[in-house]
Amino acid sequence: MNFRTIGDLDVRGKRVLVREDLNVPMNDGAVADYTRIDAALPTLRALRERGARIIVMSHLGRPDGKADPKYSLRPVAAALAERLGFAVAFAPDCIGTAAQSAANALRDGDILVLENVRFHAGEEQNDPAFVSELASLGDLYVNDAFGTAHRAHASTEGLAHRLPNAAGLLMEAELRALAALIDHPPHPFVCVIGGSKVRDKVGVFMHLLDRVDAFCIGGGMANTFLAAQGIDVGSSLKDDDLAPAKQILAAARAKGVALHVPVDAVVSDAFDADAHAHIVAIDAVSANMILDIGPKTAQAYAAVIAAAKTIVFNGPMGVYEKAPYRRGTQVVGEAIAASTRHGATSVVGGGDAAAAAHMLGFAGGMTHVSTGGGATLEFLEGAVLPGVAALQQPPVHA
């Protein structure tokens, strides 16, 4: 990939429009999780130290193109100021007189947060007129929002064609970490993959089959692979259509890629009957539902991971949010962290995988934890991300 970084821009005294992903969980009007805010700090601090006049854009929630106080970025701006340790200005709109006045009032090193870009329908429509209004606020554009790079929206794609642009530090780190998985990964390369449905990750499997040496499969998708091999998984969550799983199994056999599935499981007779959780061999699930991989499976996966030089963790092994069903994810995560300490490169693929890694305490042991969800998934599928592709082209009005 060929893209500019913030080190390639002369930012001193310039108004720099920075797209961040500050779409954070909220609870009664307060920020409930600072992960995405903290991920934005390095780029904002670097630009501030170099004398930029920083204008932060983001979305929050799905306000459907109209102003909604529930999705205001005002409390997020306050949380950002708290994390940065200095004042952050806020504009009550992202375009128009209020935004223009606030942008013009900035001095070198100041930071301004604009109101939610999705309060205008032109954002998701990538409307040229809306792009022009945003572009009028700045001299340069930095995209640091990898989590929204799979969207061709005004603030994530359109602006890169209007202003001299670069990738922020977070965007740069994401792209380099994920590209390394695709380009020249050290072997053995193991993909630990979970999640609920095979059909949601067919593209990931097919794209990685030419690159990985083994898959370790957990979560609801493991049930679909088991069913595709004729194993009764009782009342467990699985895809109705087994054809994609059978296609992947056949492709893995043809390419000599090991595809590991559970040999035991933690089951219960109902999703909320935690007290009934117990371990069974995979051929003895009966009418129960599988809610986690079992201890033998977890140890087998850990042994595969211990020998790996490159590891992708792309989904939990079970219902990790509930105590009886998190042990599989915990064991696998700790095995990845141990392998990383011994020199392996490990990447957590965003979304539920990142949430599990943070909740269970092994995120800090990974080489890289992606902030993307859909963007990470599409990258691993080999898709072109509009927000990234736009950074690799010269802007129209550079």
C-alpha positions as CSV (number, residue, x, y, z in Angstrom):
1,M,0.0,0.0,0.0
2,N,1.2,3.5,-0.8
3,F,-0.3,6.2,1.3
4,R,1.0,9.4,2.9
5,T,1.4,9.7,6.7
6,I,1.1,12.8,8.9
7,G,4.9,13.1,8.8
8,D,4.5,13.9,5.1
9,L,2.3,16.9,5.7
10,D,3.4,20.4,6.7
11,V,0.7,21.1,9.3
12,R,1.9,24.1,11.3
13,G,-0.7,26.8,11.2
14,K,-2.9,24.7,8.9
15,R,-6.5,23.7,9.7
16,V,-6.4,19.9,9.6
17,L,-9.7,18.0,9.3
18,V,-9.2,14.7,11.2
19,R,-11.7,11.9,10.8
20,E,-11.7,9.8,13.9
21,D,-14.0,7.0,15.0
22,L,-15.5,8.3,18.2
23,N,-18.6,6.1,17.9
24,V,-18.3,5.1,21.5
25,P,-20.9,3.3,23.7
26,M,-22.9,5.7,25.8
27,N,-24.8,5.2,29.1
28,D,-27.2,7.9,30.2
29,G,-25.4,10.6,28.2
30,A,-21.9,9.6,29.4
31,V,-19.1,7.7,27.7
32,A,-19.2,4.1,28.8
33,D,-16.1,2.9,27.1
34,Y,-13.0,5.0,26.3
35,T,-11.3,2.5,23.9
36,R,-11.9,4.4,20.7
37,I,-11.2,7.8,22.3
38,D,-7.9,6.6,23.6
39,A,-7.0,5.1,20.2
40,A,-7.4,8.6,18.7
41,L,-5.1,10.4,21.2
42,P,-1.7,9.7,19.5
43,T,-2.7,11.3,16.2
44,L,-4.3,14.3,17.9
45,R,-1.3,14.8,20.2
46,A,1.2,14.5,17.3
47,L,-0.7,17.0,15.2
48,R,-1.0,19.4,18.2
49,E,2.8,19.2,19.0
50,R,3.5,20.2,15.4
51,G,1.3,23.3,15.6
52,A,-1.8,22.1,13.6
53,R,-5.2,23.6,14.1
54,I,-7.2,20.4,14.6
55,I,-10.8,19.9,13.6
56,V,-12.1,16.5,14.6
57,M,-15.0,14.9,12.7
58,S,-16.9,11.7,13.7
59,H,-20.2,10.0,13.8
60,L,-22.1,8.6,16.7
61,G,-24.9,6.1,16.4
62,R,-27.4,6.1,13.6
63,P,-29.3,9.4,13.6
64,D,-30.6,8.8,10.1
65,G,-29.5,12.1,8.6
66,K,-31.1,14.4,11.1
67,A,-30.1,16.1,14.4
68,D,-30.9,14.0,17.4
69,P,-29.6,15.1,20.9
70,K,-29.3,11.5,21.9
71,Y,-26.4,11.2,19.4
72,S,-24.7,14.5,20.1
73,L,-20.9,14.4,20.2
74,R,-20.8,17.1,22.9
75,P,-20.2,14.6,25.8
76,V,-17.7,12.8,23.7
77,A,-15.8,16.1,23.2
78,A,-15.8,16.6,26.9
79,A,-14.4,13.0,27.4
80,L,-11.8,13.7,24.8
81,A,-10.7,16.9,26.7
82,E,-10.5,14.9,29.9
83,R,-8.3,12.2,28.3
84,L,-6.0,14.8,26.5
85,G,-5.7,17.0,29.6
86,F,-6.5,20.3,28.0
87,A,-9.5,22.2,26.6
88,V,-11.3,21.0,23.5
89,A,-13.8,23.3,21.7
90,F,-17.1,22.1,20.4
91,A,-19.1,23.3,17.4
92,P,-22.9,22.6,17.5
93,D,-22.9,21.7,13.8
94,C,-20.4,20.2,11.4
95,I,-21.1,22.7,8.6
96,G,-22.5,26.2,8.3
97,T,-21.8,29.4,10.1
98,A,-21.2,28.0,13.5
99,A,-18.7,25.4,12.3
100,Q,-16.9,28.0,10.1
101,S,-16.6,30.5,12.9
102,A,-15.3,27.9,15.3
103,A,-12.7,26.7,12.7
104,N,-11.6,30.2,12.0
105,A,-11.1,31.0,15.7
106,L,-8.6,28.2,16.1
107,R,-5.0,28.9,17.0
108,D,-2.0,26.6,16.5
109,G,-2.4,23.5,18.7
110,D,-6.1,24.1,19.4
111,I,-8.6,21.2,18.9
112,L,-12.2,21.6,17.8
113,V,-14.8,18.7,17.7
114,L,-17.6,19.2,15.2
115,E,-21.1,17.9,15.9
116,N,-22.1,14.5,14.5
117,V,-21.5,14.3,10.7
118,R,-24.5,11.9,10.4
119,F,-26.9,14.7,11.5
120,H,-26.8,15.5,7.7
121,A,-28.0,13.0,5.1
122,G,-25.1,14.1,2.8
123,E,-22.6,12.3,5.0
124,E,-23.8,8.7,4.2
125,Q,-24.7,9.7,0.7
126,N,-21.2,11.1,0.1
127,D,-23.0,14.1,-1.4
128,P,-20.5,16.4,-3.3
129,A,-22.2,19.5,-1.9
130,F,-21.8,18.3,1.7
131,V,-18.2,17.2,1.0
132,S,-17.5,20.8,-0.3
133,E,-18.9,22.3,2.9
134,L,-16.8,20.1,5.1
135,A,-13.7,20.8,2.9
136,S,-14.2,24.5,3.3
137,L,-13.4,24.2,7.0
138,G,-9.8,22.9,6.4
139,D,-6.6,23.0,4.5
140,L,-5.6,19.4,5.0
141,Y,-7.3,16.1,5.6
142,V,-6.2,13.2,7.8
143,N,-8.2,9.9,8.0
144,D,-7.5,8.1,11.3
145,A,-10.8,6.2,11.4
146,F,-10.0,2.7,10.3
147,G,-13.2,1.4,11.8
148,T,-15.2,3.4,9.2
149,A,-12.8,2.9,6.2
150,H,-15.2,0.4,4.6
151,R,-17.8,3.2,4.2
152,A,-17.7,5.5,1.2
153,H,-19.1,8.5,3.1
154,A,-18.3,12.2,2.8
155,S,-16.0,12.3,5.9
156,T,-14.3,9.0,5.2
157,E,-13.8,9.0,1.5
158,G,-15.1,12.1,-0.2
159,L,-12.8,14.6,1.6
160,A,-9.7,12.7,0.5
161,H,-10.4,13.7,-3.1
162,R,-10.7,17.4,-2.1
163,L,-7.8,18.1,0.2
164,P,-4.1,17.1,0.5
165,N,-4.4,14.0,2.7
166,A,-2.7,11.4,4.8
167,A,-3.4,8.5,7.1
168,G,-3.3,9.2,10.9
169,L,-1.2,7.1,13.3
170,L,-4.0,4.7,14.1
171,M,-4.9,4.2,10.5
172,E,-1.3,3.7,9.6
173,A,-0.8,1.1,12.4
174,E,-4.0,-0.8,11.4
175,L,-3.0,-0.9,7.7
176,R,0.6,-2.1,8.4
177,A,-0.5,-4.7,10.9
178,L,-3.2,-6.2,8.7
179,A,-1.2,-5.9,5.5
180,A,1.5,-8.0,7.1
181,L,-1.0,-10.8,7.5
182,I,-1.7,-10.8,3.8
183,D,1.6,-10.0,2.2
184,H,4.5,-12.1,3.8
185,P,3.4,-13.6,7.1
186,P,5.9,-15.9,8.9
187,H,4.8,-19.5,9.1
188,P,3.2,-21.4,10.7
189,F,0.2,-19.1,10.3
190,V,-2.8,-19.9,12.5
191,C,-6.2,-18.3,12.3
192,V,-8.4,-18.7,15.4
193,I,-11.8,-17.9,14.2
194,G,-15.2,-17.7,16.0
195,G,-18.4,-15.9,15.8
196,S,-22.0,-17.0,15.3
197,K,-22.3,-17.8,11.6
198,V,-20.1,-19.3,8.9
199,R,-21.9,-17.3,6.2
200,D,-20.7,-14.1,7.7
201,K,-17.0,-15.1,7.3
202,V,-17.0,-17.2,4.1
203,G,-14.9,-14.4,2.5
204,V,-12.3,-14.5,5.3
205,F,-11.9,-18.3,5.1
206,M,-11.6,-18.3,1.3
207,H,-9.1,-15.4,1.2
208,L,-6.9,-16.8,4.0
209,L,-6.9,-20.4,2.7
210,D,-4.0,-19.5,0.4
211,R,-2.1,-18.0,3.3
212,V,-2.7,-19.9,6.6
213,D,-1.5,-23.3,7.7
214,A,-4.4,-24.0,10.2
215,F,-7.8,-22.7,11.4
216,C,-9.0,-23.3,15.0
217,I,-12.7,-22.9,14.9
218,G,-15.0,-22.0,17.8
219,G,-18.2,-20.1,18.6
220,G,-21.5,-20.8,16.9
221,M,-19.7,-21.3,13.5
222,A,-18.0,-24.4,14.9
223,N,-21.5,-26.0,15.3
224,T,-22.1,-25.4,11.6
225,F,-18.8,-27.1,10.6
226,L,-19.6,-30.0,12.9
227,A,-23.1,-30.4,11.5
228,A,-21.6,-30.3,8.0
229,Q,-19.6,-33.3,9.0
230,G,-22.7,-35.2,10.1
231,I,-22.3,-34.5,13.9
232,D,-25.5,-33.9,15.9
233,V,-25.2,-30.5,17.6
234,G,-28.6,-30.7,19.4
235,S,-30.2,-27.3,19.8
236,S,-27.0,-25.3,19.2
237,L,-26.9,-22.2,17.1
238,K,-25.9,-23.1,13.5
239,D,-26.5,-22.0,10.0
240,D,-29.5,-23.5,8.2
241,D,-27.5,-23.7,5.0
242,L,-24.5,-26.1,5.4
243,A,-23.3,-25.6,1.9
244,P,-20.7,-22.8,2.7
245,A,-19.2,-24.9,5.5
246,K,-19.0,-27.9,3.2
247,Q,-17.3,-25.7,0.5
248,I,-14.7,-24.5,3.0
249,L,-14.0,-28.0,4.3
250,A,-13.5,-29.2,0.8
251,A,-11.2,-26.3,-0.1
252,A,-9.2,-26.8,3.1
253,R,-8.7,-30.5,2.3
254,A,-7.6,-29.6,-1.3
255,K,-5.1,-27.1,-0.1
256,G,-3.8,-29.1,2.8
257,V,-4.9,-26.6,5.4
258,A,-5.7,-28.0,8.8
259,L,-9.2,-27.1,9.9
260,H,-9.6,-27.9,13.6
261,V,-13.1,-28.2,15.1
262,P,-14.1,-29.0,18.8
263,V,-13.8,-32.5,20.2
264,D,-15.6,-31.5,23.4
265,A,-17.9,-28.7,24.5
266,V,-19.5,-26.9,27.4
267,V,-23.3,-27.3,27.0
268,S,-26.5,-26.5,28.7
269,D,-30.1,-27.4,28.2
270,A,-31.0,-23.7,27.8
271,F,-29.1,-20.4,27.1
272,D,-29.9,-18.9,30.4
273,A,-29.6,-22.1,32.5
274,D,-26.0,-21.4,33.5
275,A,-26.2,-23.7,36.5
276,H,-26.8,-26.6,34.1
277,A,-23.5,-26.0,32.3
278,H,-21.5,-29.2,31.9
279,I,-18.8,-30.7,29.6
280,V,-19.5,-33.4,27.1
281,A,-17.7,-35.1,24.2
282,I,-18.7,-33.6,20.9
283,D,-20.7,-36.7,19.9
284,A,-22.7,-36.6,23.1
285,V,-24.3,-33.2,22.8
286,S,-27.8,-34.7,22.7
287,A,-30.6,-32.1,22.9
288,N,-28.3,-29.6,24.6
289,M,-26.8,-26.4,23.1
290,I,-23.1,-25.8,22.7
291,L,-22.0,-22.6,24.4
292,D,-18.2,-22.9,24.5
293,I,-15.4,-25.2,23.4
294,G,-14.5,-27.8,25.9
295,P,-11.2,-28.1,27.9
296,K,-9.7,-30.8,25.6
297,T,-10.4,-28.6,22.6
298,A,-9.0,-25.5,24.3
299,Q,-5.7,-27.3,25.1
300,A,-5.5,-28.8,21.6
301,Y,-5.9,-25.3,20.1
302,A,-3.4,-23.9,22.5
303,A,-0.8,-26.5,21.3
304,V,-1.4,-25.4,17.7
305,I,-1.0,-21.8,18.7
306,A,2.2,-22.5,20.6
307,A,3.9,-23.5,17.4
308,A,2.7,-20.6,15.3
309,K,4.7,-17.6,14.1
310,T,1.7,-15.6,12.9
311,I,-1.7,-15.7,14.7
312,V,-5.0,-14.0,13.9
313,F,-7.7,-14.0,16.6
314,N,-11.0,-13.3,14.8
315,G,-13.7,-14.2,17.2
316,P,-14.5,-15.7,20.6
317,M,-14.7,-19.5,21.2
318,G,-18.0,-19.2,23.1
319,V,-20.4,-17.0,25.0
320,Y,-17.6,-15.3,26.8
321,E,-19.9,-12.7,28.4
322,K,-21.2,-15.4,30.7
323,A,-18.8,-16.9,33.3
324,P,-19.5,-20.6,32.6
325,Y,-18.7,-20.2,28.9
326,R,-15.6,-18.0,28.7
327,R,-12.9,-20.5,29.6
328,G,-12.3,-21.6,26.0
329,T,-11.7,-18.0,24.9
330,Q,-9.6,-17.3,28.0
331,V,-7.3,-20.4,27.4
332,V,-6.9,-19.6,23.7
333,G,-6.3,-15.9,24.3
334,E,-3.6,-16.7,26.9
335,A,-2.0,-19.1,24.5
336,I,-1.8,-16.4,21.9
337,A,-0.3,-14.0,24.4
338,A,2.3,-16.6,25.4
339,S,3.2,-17.3,21.8
340,T,3.6,-13.6,21.2
341,R,6.0,-13.3,24.1
342,H,8.1,-16.0,22.3
343,G,8.3,-14.0,19.1
344,A,5.0,-14.6,17.2
345,T,3.1,-11.8,15.6
346,S,-0.5,-11.7,16.8
347,V,-3.4,-9.6,15.6
348,V,-6.9,-9.4,17.2
349,G,-9.4,-8.7,14.4
350,G,-11.6,-6.1,16.0
351,G,-15.3,-6.4,16.9
352,D,-16.2,-9.2,19.3
353,A,-12.7,-10.5,19.2
354,A,-11.3,-7.2,20.5
355,A,-14.1,-6.9,23.1
356,A,-13.3,-10.4,24.4
357,A,-9.6,-9.7,24.5
358,H,-10.2,-6.5,26.6
359,M,-12.7,-8.1,28.9
360,L,-10.7,-11.2,29.6
361,G,-7.4,-9.3,30.0
362,F,-5.2,-10.6,27.2
363,A,-5.4,-7.7,24.8
364,G,-2.2,-6.2,26.3
365,G,-0.3,-9.4,25.3
366,M,-1.1,-9.0,21.6
367,T,1.0,-7.4,18.9
368,H,-2.0,-5.4,17.6
369,V,-5.6,-5.2,18.5
370,S,-7.7,-3.8,15.7
371,T,-10.2,-1.1,16.3
372,G,-12.2,-2.1,13.2
373,G,-15.2,-4.4,13.1
374,G,-16.6,-4.6,9.6
375,A,-13.5,-2.8,8.2
376,T,-11.2,-5.5,9.6
377,L,-13.4,-8.3,8.3
378,E,-13.6,-6.8,4.8
379,F,-9.8,-6.2,4.8
380,L,-9.2,-9.9,5.6
381,E,-11.6,-10.8,2.9
382,G,-9.4,-8.9,0.4
383,A,-12.0,-6.2,-0.2
384,V,-11.0,-2.7,-1.3
385,L,-11.8,-0.3,1.5
386,P,-13.0,3.0,0.1
387,G,-11.5,5.1,2.9
388,V,-8.1,3.5,2.3
389,A,-8.2,3.5,-1.5
390,A,-8.9,7.3,-1.4
391,L,-5.8,7.9,0.6
392,Q,-3.7,6.2,-2.1
393,Q,-4.8,8.6,-4.8
394,P,-3.8,12.3,-5.2
395,P,-6.6,14.6,-4.2
396,V,-8.4,16.4,-7.0
397,H,-7.5,19.9,-5.6
398,A,-4.1,19.2,-4.0
